[in-house]
Amino acid sequence: MTAPLDGLRVFDMTRVLAGPFATALLADLGAEVIKLEPPHGDDYRQIGPFRDGESALFLLVNRGKRSVAIDLKAPEGRAIALEIAAKCDVVVENFRPGVAERLGLGPDEIRARRPDLVYARISGFGQASPWAGRPAYDLVVQALSGLMAATGEEGGAPLKAGEAIGDLAAGLYASWAILAALVRREHTGEGAVIDVAMFDTLYSLLPTSHALNFYGGEIPRRVGNRHPLSTPFGGYRTHDGYAVIAVLNEPQFARFAALIGQAGIEADPRFDSDTARTENEPAVRAMIEAWTMTRTTDEAVAALSAAGIAAAPILDIAEAGETEQAKARGLVRALEHARIGAHPVVGQPVRFDGAAPGVQTAAPLLGADSAAVLADIAGLAPEQIARLRAAGVIAGDIEGGGDD
C-alpha cells in the first residue's frame, strides 16, 4: 500500500519536542523528512535516558527522518539551508519568534523562491502576541492555560499532567494544519504560513473547563480522579487498589445501582440525574466503595464489565504496553538503528485501509545524510561538500555512515 504522504518532502528546522513530534507524525505517513541540526545536534540528543549513548527521547520523536547537520552561523550554511528548503513542500520551524527571519530562513525568504510552500511555525505564544518574547516550556504553558489549576486532588495543590501535553498538543495541531494547508494547495495552488502557539493549542483542549467557565459561571476546581460534571465517573478504592468506573446515562446507572446492591436508588431525587449525583458525589462514592472495597480490582472490573458498565484497572506504562490490546493493534514497533540495533518506538496510531501503523526507519545519526542531501537536493558537487565539511559548515560522515 502506498503511504498517504509518499512523495511529500518536509524540511524540519525544529528541535526538542513540539516540532519534532509534528514532523515525526508526517514521517510516519510516508513523508521524506529532512531534519536540520546544528553541528552539535538537536538538544534532545543530550537528554536521557540513554541506550549506548543514544537518547531515548530523540529516538522516539525523530523516527523515520534524515539528518543534515549545518552550521547556520556560517553564511554558506544559511545559503545551503535556504536551497534545501526551497525544494521542499513543507518547512517546519520552532525557533523563537524572529530568529528564522534573522537567519534568512523565514517564510518570506523561502516563499520568494517557492510560492506554494507550506511554512509552519511552532512557538510558545505565537508569532505576534503580548507574550511572544517570553520563554515557553511545557510546564509554563500548562500553568498559564488553566490545565494545572483544574488538575489535582480535591483541596490540594495544582498539579501538572504527567506528560508534556503542551508540546504534544502543539505538534499534533501543527501536523493537522499542515495537511489542511496541503489539501487547499491541491485546489488553489496557494501555499500557507501557519502560526501554532502552544498556549493556544492547550487552552483549546479544555472543553470541560470551558463549559464550567463560560456556561456554568464557575472556575473549575480540582476534583482528583473524578469527572467534574458526571457521577459516577472516576476512580474508586477496591480491596487491593483502585478501579475506574464510568457511568454516562440513566439506564446505565439503574443497572449499576442494581449490581452494587442499591436497586431503585435512581428514583431518589439525590441520584435521579447526572447533575444531582454530581452534587451529591460523596454519598454516591460511599455507596460505590462499600461494594468495591469488598472486592479486588480484578473482581470488581470483571463484575462491572459483565453488566455492561465501563470499568478498568489503572495500569502503568509497562502494563499497558503488554496488554493483548496494545499488541494486537501493533502500537510498539522495533526499528533497527545504525548504532544500537533493534529498539522499540511508538508511532502514529491510525490505521489506513486496515494496515498496521508504523514507520520504516529509525532516528538518524547526527548528520548521517548530510552528503546525500547536499548532493541530491542542494546540487553540490563532492568537492564542494568536502570543502564545507573541512570548514566546519556541515557535520556528520560525508559518506553517510555515522557521526563525529
C-alpha positions as a Markdown table, in Angstrom:
| # | Residue | x | y | z |
|---|---|---|---|---|
| 1 | Met | 0.0 | 0.0 | 0.0 |
| 2 | Thr | 1.3 | 3.5 | -0.9 |
| 3 | Ala | 1.8 | 5.6 | 2.2 |
| 4 | Pro | -0.6 | 8.6 | 2.4 |
| 5 | Leu | 2.2 | 11.2 | 2.3 |
| 6 | Asp | 4.5 | 9.4 | -0.1 |
| 7 | Gly | 6.3 | 11.9 | -2.3 |
| 8 | Leu | 5.9 | 14.8 | 0.2 |
| 9 | Arg | 9.2 | 16.4 | 1.2 |
| 10 | Val | 9.5 | 18.2 | 4.6 |
| 11 | Phe | 12.4 | 20.4 | 5.8 |
| 12 | Asp | 12.4 | 20.1 | 9.6 |
| 13 | Met | 14.1 | 23.0 | 11.3 |
| 14 | Thr | 12.8 | 22.1 | 14.7 |
| 15 | Arg | 14.3 | 20.9 | 17.9 |
| 16 | Val | 13.4 | 19.2 | 21.3 |
| 17 | Leu | 9.7 | 18.0 | 21.3 |
| 18 | Ala | 6.8 | 20.0 | 19.8 |
| 19 | Gly | 8.2 | 20.4 | 16.3 |
| 20 | Pro | 10.0 | 17.1 | 16.1 |
| 21 | Phe | 6.7 | 15.4 | 17.2 |
| 22 | Ala | 4.8 | 17.1 | 14.4 |
| 23 | Thr | 7.3 | 16.1 | 11.7 |
| 24 | Ala | 7.6 | 12.5 | 13.1 |
| 25 | Leu | 3.9 | 12.2 | 12.5 |
| 26 | Leu | 4.4 | 13.2 | 8.9 |
| 27 | Ala | 7.3 | 10.8 | 8.6 |
| 28 | Asp | 5.1 | 8.0 | 9.9 |
| 29 | Leu | 2.8 | 8.6 | 7.0 |
| 30 | Gly | 5.5 | 8.4 | 4.4 |
| 31 | Ala | 6.8 | 11.9 | 4.0 |
| 32 | Glu | 10.5 | 12.4 | 3.4 |
| 33 | Val | 11.6 | 14.5 | 6.4 |
| 34 | Ile | 15.0 | 16.1 | 6.3 |
| 35 | Lys | 15.9 | 17.2 | 9.8 |
| 36 | Leu | 18.2 | 20.2 | 10.0 |
| 37 | Glu | 20.5 | 20.0 | 13.1 |
| 38 | Pro | 23.4 | 22.2 | 14.2 |
| 39 | Pro | 26.8 | 20.6 | 14.2 |
| 40 | His | 26.4 | 19.6 | 17.9 |
| 41 | Gly | 23.0 | 18.1 | 17.2 |
| 42 | Asp | 19.5 | 18.6 | 18.5 |
| 43 | Asp | 19.4 | 19.4 | 22.2 |
| 44 | Tyr | 17.3 | 16.2 | 22.7 |
| 45 | Arg | 20.4 | 14.1 | 21.8 |
| 46 | Gln | 21.8 | 15.2 | 25.1 |
| 47 | Ile | 18.8 | 14.3 | 27.3 |
| 48 | Gly | 18.5 | 10.9 | 28.9 |
| 49 | Pro | 17.6 | 8.1 | 29.4 |
| 50 | Phe | 20.3 | 6.8 | 27.1 |
| 51 | Arg | 20.9 | 3.4 | 25.4 |
| 52 | Asp | 24.5 | 3.0 | 24.3 |
| 53 | Gly | 24.9 | 6.8 | 24.2 |
| 54 | Glu | 21.7 | 7.4 | 22.2 |
| 55 | Ser | 18.9 | 9.5 | 23.7 |
| 56 | Ala | 15.7 | 7.6 | 24.0 |
| 57 | Leu | 13.7 | 10.8 | 23.7 |
| 58 | Phe | 15.5 | 11.7 | 20.5 |
| 59 | Leu | 14.9 | 8.1 | 19.1 |
| 60 | Leu | 11.2 | 8.3 | 19.8 |
| 61 | Val | 10.4 | 11.6 | 18.2 |
| 62 | Asn | 12.8 | 11.6 | 15.3 |
| 63 | Arg | 12.0 | 8.2 | 13.8 |
| 64 | Gly | 11.8 | 8.0 | 10.1 |
| 65 | Lys | 13.9 | 11.2 | 9.4 |
| 66 | Arg | 17.1 | 12.0 | 7.6 |
| 67 | Ser | 19.7 | 14.2 | 9.4 |
| 68 | Val | 21.7 | 17.0 | 7.8 |
| 69 | Ala | 24.0 | 18.9 | 10.1 |
| 70 | Ile | 24.6 | 22.5 | 9.0 |
| 71 | Asp | 26.1 | 25.5 | 10.9 |
| 72 | Leu | 23.6 | 28.3 | 10.4 |
| 73 | Lys | 26.0 | 30.8 | 11.9 |
| 74 | Ala | 28.0 | 30.5 | 8.6 |
| 75 | Pro | 26.7 | 32.4 | 5.6 |
| 76 | Glu | 27.3 | 29.3 | 3.4 |
| 77 | Gly | 25.4 | 27.2 | 5.8 |
| 78 | Arg | 22.4 | 29.5 | 5.7 |
| 79 | Ala | 22.6 | 29.6 | 1.9 |
| 80 | Ile | 22.6 | 25.8 | 1.7 |
| 81 | Ala | 19.6 | 25.5 | 4.2 |
| 82 | Leu | 17.7 | 28.0 | 2.0 |
| 83 | Glu | 18.4 | 26.0 | -1.1 |
| 84 | Ile | 17.2 | 22.8 | 0.6 |
| 85 | Ala | 14.1 | 24.5 | 2.0 |
| 86 | Ala | 13.1 | 25.9 | -1.4 |
| 87 | Lys | 13.0 | 22.4 | -2.8 |
| 88 | Cys | 10.6 | 21.1 | -0.1 |
| 89 | Asp | 6.8 | 21.1 | 0.0 |
| 90 | Val | 6.7 | 21.9 | 3.7 |
| 91 | Val | 9.0 | 23.7 | 6.1 |
| 92 | Val | 8.5 | 23.5 | 9.9 |
| 93 | Glu | 10.4 | 25.6 | 12.5 |
| 94 | Asn | 10.1 | 26.2 | 16.2 |
| 95 | Phe | 12.7 | 29.0 | 16.7 |
| 96 | Arg | 11.9 | 31.9 | 19.0 |
| 97 | Pro | 9.8 | 34.4 | 17.0 |
| 98 | Gly | 12.1 | 36.5 | 14.8 |
| 99 | Val | 15.0 | 34.1 | 14.7 |
| 100 | Ala | 14.1 | 32.5 | 11.4 |
| 101 | Glu | 14.0 | 35.9 | 9.8 |
| 102 | Arg | 17.3 | 36.9 | 11.2 |
| 103 | Leu | 18.8 | 33.7 | 9.7 |
| 104 | Gly | 17.3 | 34.4 | 6.3 |
| 105 | Leu | 15.1 | 31.4 | 6.6 |
| 106 | Gly | 11.7 | 33.0 | 7.4 |
| 107 | Pro | 8.6 | 32.4 | 5.3 |
| 108 | Asp | 9.1 | 35.5 | 3.1 |
| 109 | Glu | 12.6 | 34.4 | 2.1 |
| 110 | Ile | 11.7 | 30.8 | 1.3 |
| 111 | Arg | 8.4 | 31.5 | -0.3 |
| 112 | Ala | 10.0 | 34.1 | -2.6 |
| 113 | Arg | 11.6 | 31.0 | -4.2 |
| 114 | Arg | 8.8 | 28.5 | -3.6 |
| 115 | Pro | 5.5 | 30.4 | -3.5 |
| 116 | Asp | 3.3 | 27.3 | -2.9 |
| 117 | Leu | 5.4 | 26.3 | 0.1 |
| 118 | Val | 3.5 | 25.4 | 3.4 |
| 119 | Tyr | 5.5 | 27.0 | 6.2 |
| 120 | Ala | 4.6 | 26.0 | 9.7 |
| 121 | Arg | 5.8 | 27.9 | 12.8 |
| 122 | Ile | 5.5 | 26.5 | 16.3 |
| 123 | Ser | 6.2 | 28.7 | 19.3 |
| 124 | Gly | 5.1 | 29.1 | 22.9 |
| 125 | Phe | 2.7 | 32.1 | 22.4 |
| 126 | Gly | 2.5 | 32.8 | 18.6 |
| 127 | Gln | 4.5 | 35.0 | 16.3 |
| 128 | Ala | 2.7 | 38.2 | 17.2 |
| 129 | Ser | 1.3 | 38.4 | 20.7 |
| 130 | Pro | 1.9 | 40.2 | 24.0 |
| 131 | Trp | 3.8 | 37.2 | 25.3 |
| 132 | Ala | 5.6 | 36.3 | 22.1 |
| 133 | Gly | 9.1 | 37.1 | 23.6 |
| 134 | Arg | 8.6 | 35.0 | 26.7 |
| 135 | Pro | 10.4 | 31.7 | 27.2 |
| 136 | Ala | 8.0 | 28.9 | 26.8 |
| 137 | Tyr | 8.3 | 25.4 | 28.1 |
| 138 | Asp | 5.5 | 22.8 | 28.5 |
| 139 | Leu | 5.4 | 23.4 | 32.3 |
| 140 | Val | 4.9 | 27.2 | 31.7 |
| 141 | Val | 2.1 | 26.6 | 29.2 |
| 142 | Gln | 0.4 | 24.1 | 31.5 |
| 143 | Ala | 0.5 | 26.7 | 34.2 |
| 144 | Leu | -0.8 | 29.6 | 32.1 |
| 145 | Ser | -3.5 | 27.6 | 30.2 |
| 146 | Gly | -5.8 | 26.7 | 33.1 |
| 147 | Leu | -4.9 | 23.0 | 32.9 |
| 148 | Met | -2.8 | 22.9 | 36.1 |
| 149 | Ala | -5.4 | 24.9 | 38.0 |
| 150 | Ala | -8.0 | 22.3 | 37.2 |
| 151 | Thr | -5.8 | 19.3 | 37.9 |
| 152 | Gly | -5.0 | 17.8 | 41.3 |
| 153 | Glu | -6.6 | 16.3 | 44.4 |
| 154 | Glu | -9.7 | 17.9 | 45.8 |
| 155 | Gly | -8.5 | 20.6 | 48.2 |
| 156 | Gly | -4.9 | 20.0 | 47.1 |
| 157 | Ala | -2.4 | 22.0 | 45.1 |
| 158 | Pro | -2.4 | 22.4 | 41.3 |
| 159 | Leu | -0.8 | 19.5 | 39.5 |
| 160 | Lys | 0.9 | 19.2 | 36.1 |
| 161 | Ala | 0.0 | 16.5 | 33.8 |
| 162 | Gly | 2.3 | 13.5 | 33.8 |
| 163 | Glu | 3.3 | 14.1 | 30.1 |
| 164 | Ala | 4.5 | 17.2 | 28.2 |
| 165 | Ile | 1.0 | 17.6 | 26.8 |
| 166 | Gly | 1.5 | 21.2 | 25.8 |
| 167 | Asp | 4.3 | 20.3 | 23.5 |
| 168 | Leu | 2.5 | 17.3 | 22.1 |
| 169 | Ala | -0.7 | 19.2 | 21.5 |
| 170 | Ala | 1.1 | 21.8 | 19.6 |
| 171 | Gly | 2.9 | 19.2 | 17.5 |
| 172 | Leu | -0.4 | 17.4 | 16.8 |
| 173 | Tyr | -2.2 | 20.6 | 15.8 |
| 174 | Ala | 0.8 | 21.6 | 13.6 |
| 175 | Ser | 0.7 | 18.3 | 11.6 |
| 176 | Trp | -3.1 | 18.6 | 11.3 |
| 177 | Ala | -2.8 | 22.2 | 10.0 |
| 178 | Ile | 0.0 | 21.3 | 7.5 |
| 179 | Leu | -2.2 | 18.6 | 6.0 |
| 180 | Ala | -5.1 | 21.0 | 5.8 |
| 181 | Ala | -2.9 | 23.6 | 4.0 |
| 182 | Leu | -1.7 | 20.9 | 1.6 |
| 183 | Val | -5.3 | 20.0 | 0.7 |
| 184 | Arg | -6.0 | 23.7 | 0.0 |
| 185 | Arg | -2.9 | 23.9 | -2.1 |
| 186 | Glu | -4.1 | 21.0 | -4.3 |
| 187 | His | -7.3 | 23.0 | -5.0 |
| 188 | Thr | -5.8 | 26.6 | -5.3 |
| 189 | Gly | -2.1 | 26.3 | -5.8 |
| 190 | Glu | -1.6 | 28.5 | -2.8 |
| 191 | Gly | 0.9 | 27.9 | 0.0 |
| 192 | Ala | 0.4 | 29.0 | 3.6 |
| 193 | Val | 2.1 | 30.3 | 6.6 |
| 194 | Ile | 0.8 | 28.5 | 9.7 |
| 195 | Asp | 1.2 | 30.0 | 13.2 |
| 196 | Val | 0.8 | 27.4 | 16.0 |
| 197 | Ala | 1.1 | 28.5 | 19.6 |
| 198 | Met | 1.5 | 26.0 | 22.5 |
| 199 | Phe | -0.6 | 28.2 | 24.7 |
| 200 | Asp | -3.4 | 28.4 | 22.2 |
| 201 | Thr | -3.5 | 24.7 | 21.5 |
| 202 | Leu | -3.5 | 23.6 | 25.1 |
| 203 | Tyr | -6.2 | 26.2 | 26.0 |
| 204 | Ser | -8.3 | 24.8 | 23.1 |
| 205 | Leu | -8.2 | 21.3 | 24.6 |
| 206 | Leu | -10.0 | 22.1 | 27.8 |
| 207 | Pro | -13.7 | 21.8 | 26.8 |
| 208 | Thr | -14.9 | 20.7 | 30.3 |
| 209 | Ser | -13.2 | 23.7 | 31.9 |
| 210 | His | -14.7 | 26.0 | 29.2 |
| 211 | Ala | -18.2 | 24.5 | 29.8 |
| 212 | Leu | -17.9 | 25.3 | 33.5 |
| 213 | Asn | -16.4 | 28.8 | 33.0 |
| 214 | Phe | -18.5 | 30.1 | 30.0 |
| 215 | Tyr | -21.8 | 28.4 | 30.8 |
| 216 | Gly | -21.8 | 27.4 | 34.4 |
| 217 | Gly | -20.3 | 30.7 | 35.7 |
| 218 | Glu | -17.7 | 28.7 | 37.7 |
| 219 | Ile | -14.0 | 28.4 | 37.9 |
| 220 | Pro | -13.2 | 24.7 | 37.5 |
| 221 | Arg | -12.0 | 23.3 | 40.9 |
| 222 | Arg | -9.7 | 20.4 | 41.4 |
| 223 | Val | -11.7 | 17.1 | 42.0 |
| 224 | Gly | -8.9 | 14.5 | 41.8 |
| 225 | Asn | -9.7 | 11.3 | 39.9 |
| 226 | Arg | -13.3 | 12.0 | 39.1 |
| 227 | His | -15.1 | 13.9 | 36.5 |
| 228 | Pro | -16.2 | 17.5 | 37.5 |
| 229 | Leu | -19.5 | 17.2 | 35.6 |
| 230 | Ser | -20.5 | 13.5 | 35.7 |
| 231 | Thr | -21.0 | 10.9 | 38.5 |
| 232 | Pro | -20.1 | 8.1 | 38.9 |
| 233 | Phe | -17.2 | 8.8 | 36.6 |
| 234 | Gly | -13.8 | 8.4 | 38.3 |
| 235 | Gly | -11.5 | 6.2 | 40.4 |
| 236 | Tyr | -12.8 | 4.2 | 43.3 |
| 237 | Arg | -11.0 | 2.2 | 46.0 |
| 238 | Thr | -11.1 | -1.5 | 45.9 |
| 239 | His | -9.8 | -4.2 | 48.3 |
| 240 | Asp | -6.3 | -4.1 | 46.8 |
| 241 | Gly | -6.1 | -0.8 | 44.8 |
| 242 | Tyr | -8.3 | 1.3 | 42.5 |
| 243 | Ala | -10.7 | 0.8 | 39.6 |
| 244 | Val | -12.1 | 3.4 | 37.3 |
| 245 | Ile | -15.8 | 3.3 | 36.7 |
| 246 | Ala | -17.7 | 5.4 | 34.1 |
| 247 | Val | -21.5 | 5.6 | 34.0 |
| 248 | Leu | -22.8 | 8.1 | 31.5 |
| 249 | Asn | -26.6 | 7.7 | 31.2 |
| 250 | Glu | -29.6 | 6.8 | 33.3 |
| 251 | Pro | -30.2 | 3.2 | 32.1 |
| 252 | Gln | -26.6 | 2.5 | 32.9 |
| 253 | Phe | -26.9 | 4.0 | 36.3 |
| 254 | Ala | -30.0 | 1.9 | 37.1 |
| 255 | Arg | -28.1 | -1.2 | 36.0 |
| 256 | Phe | -25.1 | -0.2 | 38.0 |
| 257 | Ala | -27.2 | 0.6 | 41.1 |
| 258 | Ala | -28.7 | -2.9 | 41.0 |
| 259 | Leu | -25.3 | -4.5 | 40.6 |
| 260 | Ile | -23.9 | -2.8 | 43.7 |
| 261 | Gly | -27.0 | -3.7 | 45.8 |
| 262 | Gln | -28.7 | -0.3 | 45.5 |
| 263 | Ala | -31.6 | -1.2 | 43.2 |
| 264 | Gly | -34.1 | 1.6 | 42.9 |
| 265 | Ile | -31.8 | 4.3 | 44.2 |
| 266 | Glu | -32.1 | 6.0 | 40.8 |
| 267 | Ala | -35.6 | 7.2 | 41.9 |
| 268 | Asp | -34.1 | 9.1 | 44.8 |
| 269 | Pro | -34.0 | 12.9 | 43.9 |
| 270 | Arg | -30.4 | 13.0 | 45.1 |
| 271 | Phe | -29.4 | 10.4 | 42.5 |
| 272 | Asp | -32.0 | 10.7 | 39.7 |
| 273 | Ser | -29.9 | 12.7 | 37.2 |
| 274 | Asp | -26.2 | 13.1 | 36.4 |
| 275 | Thr | -26.3 | 16.6 | 37.8 |
| 276 | Ala | -28.0 | 15.5 | 41.1 |
| 277 | Arg | -25.4 | 12.7 | 41.5 |
| 278 | Thr | -22.5 | 15.1 | 41.0 |
| 279 | Glu | -24.0 | 17.5 | 43.6 |
| 280 | Asn | -24.2 | 14.5 | 46.0 |
| 281 | Glu | -20.9 | 12.9 | 44.9 |
| 282 | Pro | -19.7 | 12.0 | 48.4 |
| 283 | Ala | -22.9 | 9.9 | 49.0 |
| 284 | Val | -22.5 | 8.2 | 45.7 |
| 285 | Arg | -18.9 | 7.4 | 46.4 |
| 286 | Ala | -19.7 | 5.9 | 49.8 |
| 287 | Met | -22.3 | 3.6 | 48.2 |
| 288 | Ile | -19.9 | 2.5 | 45.5 |
| 289 | Glu | -16.9 | 1.9 | 47.7 |
| 290 | Ala | -19.0 | -0.1 | 50.2 |
| 291 | Trp | -19.3 | -2.5 | 47.3 |
| 292 | Thr | -15.8 | -2.1 | 45.6 |
| 293 | Met | -13.8 | -2.4 | 48.7 |
| 294 | Thr | -15.1 | -5.9 | 49.4 |
| 295 | Arg | -13.7 | -7.0 | 46.0 |
| 296 | Thr | -10.3 | -7.0 | 44.4 |
| 297 | Thr | -9.8 | -4.7 | 41.5 |
| 298 | Asp | -9.9 | -7.6 | 39.1 |
| 299 | Glu | -13.1 | -8.9 | 40.6 |
| 300 | Ala | -14.8 | -5.5 | 40.6 |
| 301 | Val | -13.8 | -4.8 | 37.0 |
| 302 | Ala | -15.0 | -8.3 | 35.9 |
| 303 | Ala | -18.4 | -7.9 | 37.5 |
| 304 | Leu | -18.9 | -4.4 | 36.1 |
| 305 | Ser | -17.8 | -5.4 | 32.6 |
| 306 | Ala | -20.2 | -8.3 | 32.7 |
| 307 | Ala | -23.0 | -5.9 | 33.5 |
| 308 | Gly | -22.0 | -3.6 | 30.6 |
| 309 | Ile | -20.5 | -0.9 | 32.8 |
| 310 | Ala | -17.3 | 0.7 | 31.6 |
| 311 | Ala | -14.6 | -0.1 | 34.1 |
| 312 | Ala | -10.8 | -0.7 | 34.2 |
| 313 | Pro | -7.8 | -1.2 | 36.5 |
| 314 | Ile | -5.2 | 1.6 | 36.5 |
| 315 | Leu | -2.2 | 0.3 | 34.6 |
| 316 | Asp | 1.3 | 1.7 | 34.4 |
| 317 | Ile | 3.0 | 2.2 | 31.1 |
| 318 | Ala | 4.7 | -1.2 | 31.1 |
| 319 | Glu | 1.5 | -3.0 | 31.9 |
| 320 | Ala | -0.4 | -1.0 | 29.2 |
| 321 | Gly | 2.2 | -2.0 | 26.5 |
| 322 | Glu | 1.9 | -5.6 | 27.5 |
| 323 | Thr | -1.8 | -5.8 | 27.1 |
| 324 | Glu | -3.3 | -8.0 | 24.4 |
| 325 | Gln | -5.0 | -4.9 | 23.1 |
| 326 | Ala | -1.7 | -3.0 | 22.6 |
| 327 | Lys | -0.1 | -6.0 | 21.0 |
| 328 | Ala | -3.0 | -6.7 | 18.7 |
| 329 | Arg | -3.0 | -3.1 | 17.5 |
| 330 | Gly | 0.8 | -3.1 | 16.9 |
| 331 | Leu | 1.4 | 0.1 | 18.9 |
| 332 | Val | 5.0 | -0.8 | 19.7 |
| 333 | Arg | 7.4 | -1.5 | 16.8 |
| 334 | Ala | 11.1 | -2.4 | 16.8 |
| 335 | Leu | 13.3 | -0.4 | 14.4 |
| 336 | Glu | 16.9 | -1.1 | 13.5 |
| 337 | His | 19.2 | 1.7 | 14.5 |
| 338 | Ala | 22.7 | 2.1 | 13.0 |
| 339 | Arg | 24.4 | 2.2 | 16.4 |
| 340 | Ile | 22.2 | 0.5 | 19.0 |
| 341 | Gly | 20.4 | -2.1 | 16.8 |
| 342 | Ala | 16.8 | -3.0 | 17.4 |
| 343 | His | 14.9 | -0.7 | 19.7 |
| 344 | Pro | 11.2 | 0.0 | 20.4 |
| 345 | Val | 9.3 | 3.0 | 19.2 |
| 346 | Val | 5.7 | 4.1 | 19.2 |
| 347 | Gly | 4.5 | 5.9 | 16.1 |
| 348 | Gln | 1.2 | 7.4 | 15.0 |
| 349 | Pro | -1.6 | 5.0 | 15.9 |
| 350 | Val | -4.1 | 5.4 | 13.0 |
| 351 | Arg | -4.7 | 2.6 | 10.5 |
| 352 | Phe | -5.1 | 3.3 | 6.8 |
| 353 | Asp | -7.0 | 0.7 | 4.8 |
| 354 | Gly | -6.5 | -1.7 | 7.7 |
| 355 | Ala | -2.7 | -1.6 | 7.6 |
| 356 | Ala | -0.9 | -1.6 | 10.9 |
| 357 | Pro | 0.6 | 1.8 | 11.7 |
| 358 | Gly | 4.3 | 2.3 | 11.8 |
| 359 | Val | 7.4 | 4.0 | 10.4 |
| 360 | Gln | 10.0 | 2.1 | 8.5 |
| 361 | Thr | 13.3 | 3.6 | 9.6 |
| 362 | Ala | 14.9 | 4.6 | 12.9 |
| 363 | Ala | 16.0 | 8.1 | 14.0 |
| 364 | Pro | 19.2 | 9.1 | 12.2 |
| 365 | Leu | 22.7 | 9.6 | 13.5 |
| 366 | Leu | 23.8 | 13.2 | 13.5 |
| 367 | Gly | 24.5 | 14.4 | 10.0 |
| 368 | Ala | 24.2 | 10.9 | 8.6 |
| 369 | Asp | 22.5 | 12.2 | 5.5 |
| 370 | Ser | 24.4 | 15.5 | 5.0 |
| 371 | Ala | 26.3 | 14.3 | 1.9 |
| 372 | Ala | 23.3 | 12.8 | 0.2 |
| 373 | Val | 21.0 | 15.7 | 0.9 |
| 374 | Leu | 23.6 | 18.3 | -0.2 |
| 375 | Ala | 24.3 | 16.4 | -3.4 |
| 376 | Asp | 20.8 | 15.3 | -4.3 |
| 377 | Ile | 18.8 | 18.3 | -3.2 |
| 378 | Ala | 21.1 | 21.3 | -2.9 |
| 379 | Gly | 23.0 | 20.1 | -6.0 |
| 380 | Leu | 26.5 | 20.4 | -4.6 |
| 381 | Ala | 29.5 | 18.5 | -6.0 |
| 382 | Pro | 31.6 | 16.1 | -3.9 |
| 383 | Glu | 34.5 | 18.5 | -3.8 |
| 384 | Gln | 32.2 | 21.3 | -2.5 |
| 385 | Ile | 30.8 | 19.0 | 0.2 |
| 386 | Ala | 34.3 | 18.0 | 1.2 |
| 387 | Arg | 35.4 | 21.7 | 1.5 |
| 388 | Leu | 32.3 | 22.6 | 3.5 |
| 389 | Arg | 33.0 | 19.7 | 5.9 |
| 390 | Ala | 36.6 | 20.7 | 6.3 |
| 391 | Ala | 35.5 | 24.3 | 7.1 |
| 392 | Gly | 33.0 | 23.0 | 9.7 |
| 393 | Val | 30.0 | 24.3 | 7.9 |
| 394 | Ile | 28.5 | 20.8 | 7.7 |
| 395 | Ala | 29.0 | 17.9 | 10.1 |
| 396 | Gly | 28.5 | 14.2 | 10.0 |
| 397 | Asp | 30.1 | 11.4 | 8.0 |
| 398 | Ile | 30.0 | 12.6 | 4.4 |
| 399 | Glu | 29.8 | 9.0 | 3.3 |
| 400 | Gly | 26.5 | 8.8 | 5.2 |
| 401 | Gly | 27.7 | 6.1 | 7.6 |
| 402 | Gly | 27.9 | 7.8 | 11.0 |
| 403 | Asp | 28.5 | 10.9 | 13.0 |
| 404 | Asp | 31.5 | 12.7 | 14.6 |
